[in-house]
Amino acid sequence: MKQGKQSILFEKTPYIRSCASIVGKKEGEGPLAQFFDKIIDDPTFGEETWELAESRFQLEALSLALKKGKIKKEDLRYLFAGDLQGQITGTTFAMKDIGIPIFGLYGACSTMGESLSLAAMTVAAGYADEVGALTSSHLGSAEKNFRFPLEYGNQRPLSSTWTVTGSGAFIVSSSQGSVKIKGITTGVIKDYGVKDSMNMGAAMAPAAADVIYQNLQDMDWQPEEYDQIVTGDLGSVGREILIKLLKDNSYDISKIHMDCGMRIFDDETQDTHAGGSGCACSAVTLAGYCMDKLMKKEWHRILFVPTGALLSTMSFNEGQSVPGIAHAVILERQ
Amino acid sequence: MKQGKQSILFEKTPYIRSCASIVGKKEGEGPLAQFFDKIIDDPTFGEETWELAESRFQLEALSLALKKGKIKKEDLRYLFAGDLQGQITGTTFAMKDIGIPIFGLYGACSTMGESLSLAAMTVAAGYADEVGALTSSHLGSAEKNFRFPLEYGNQRPLSSTWTVTGSGAFIVSSSQGSVKIKGITTGVIKDYGVKDSMNMGAAMAPAAADVIYQNLQDMDWQPEEYDQIVTGDLGSVGREILIKLLKDNSYDISKIHMDCGMRIFDDETQDTHAGGSGCACSAVTLAGYCMDKLMKKEWHRILFVPTGALLSTMSFNEGQSVPGIAHAVILERQ
């Protein structure tokens, strides 16, 4: 149960029954292509807008996770879901006809960690046997929401990231699965005063460092207890800050750290600049690549730490800083 | 524990330790003025923007709830909070320096029901002893986000609502308080195809009717088990639809129903048109008026059902419908 200042170690540990990753064409041409369940070449996924395309990704990812878990949607008691769009309309229009009780979340690109945390808390407490946790992002809807519509054809600075198009969905279960959610560490908002919206890694790294530090403290573990500590979309600058901040606090994670944003694209051939980002970046990398490593027992235990930059065009245009947040989830192969 | 299809009846029932309501000048001139803890005459609350003003309302409401509950912020293990602004920046900038683990939520104007539900689930499960649940809205930030900046001075149609400026905060506790959160019923998204963004009541009424119906079914209760069923911001048109939909399903709630949006302003003298709306509308009416009725034992048990309209300017401008959601919370005086 309660473990230290910010963590829970579950008594009745919930399982990941199944998961699914569906990505766009560019992600399907990247280094992790083989680990994704489905690659959709049409960026609008047959829909009329980028926003509805994102919703379609989310609904299809949930449907596939249900199919892989051999359960029906009616077996889900709750959904925990969110996305990057203003008022999380990506999630609303994905789930508007599904008829499952839903808790709408906003954690920016940390949403997969937030939704898995709440899903695990809900199942471990006995409130539900099967719960869906999911998130999505889409290059088209994110650029339109935060920067310029793709049709405008603006140039992207080299420090900018590329929003991942796709969705990752997990079924968290009280009884079935080979990977357990052993515990969680819930993050606090960290504001280091970063005001450069093209340098999100620097904005998010302190939040990631804080929640990883707190996890190790609460568990009384050294980093080596993890085969891998997996952050969301810090990129190379953010990674450097993360490693340094933790080293300053006597934890060296440099050899066991990976960042999903640095792995999902190959900048040399894909021209994505500073790496991948978006809620789906960590979600599909976890559902695809990381779960594969756990299932094959190449990894035994990982700490999944997706990171979110908490800004809107409004807060940015009004000159506010970009605070960060990160939520950590301990995943363990049985 | 699990009760029927969508409800939880808590075994170890959590309490409302304390709550606070802080509102703007107009709300402080309305019919419920005497029930609010604080009325702030300055619409910017000393800040530079509407958005930062909203954040100030939220932080002050939490501080006051902590003070009234005689606990320190460090005693809170989690915060469940959200607001109407895109990417919930109202919440981000309110809580960016508080240092408490936070789950960011988006449920539009149903957020107070969503945050109380998750706070109660968390405390009842033993994950925490004291948790904060809160939300806010601000006329200035909402008009700017969804319609026109106030400075533009556009005319408002008579069917439009007036976003409540303020914040309601609750401390949910494992041990202290005179009002218990006996149970919850979590809503599903309902889409009746309403496309008129000036008729939010009609968009939200089906979701409210559905969650109230499901609550009565799951509990196997008649409406009379409640002294009051309190919806968020349906307004008069939405109320009529709600009463009718439930009557069609053999439940008559007409004599025990109140809508916060219809009570918080006096349209005849305040020129607010179709009533109050916004996350704070139901939050401050619950924290002020309803909690007072419960504390004085004028009411013994109520069902709190804040309602949310799930749209963004993006979804609206792209011609999408406005789905609704509502989350129900059973509050009982000891």
Interface residues (C-beta under 8 A of the other chain):
Chain A: M1 K2 Q6 I8 E48 T49 E51 L52 R77 Y78 G82 L84 Q85 G86 Q87 I88 T89 T92 F93 M95 K96 D97 I98 G99 I100 P101 I102 F103 G104 L105 Y106 G107 A108 E114 S117 L118 M121 T122 A124 A125 G126 Y127 A128 K144 N145 T186 G187 V188 I189 K190 D191 L310 L311 S312 T313 M314 S315 E318 Q320 P323 I325
Chain B: M1 K2 Q6 I8 E48 T49 E51 L52 R77 Y78 G82 L84 Q85 G86 Q87 I88 T89 T92 F93 M95 K96 D97 I98 G99 I100 P101 I102 F103 G104 L105 Y106 G107 A108 E114 S117 L118 M121 T122 A124 A125 G126 Y127 A128 K144 N145 T186 G187 V188 I189 D191 L310 L311 S312 T313 M314 S315 E318 Q320 P323 I325
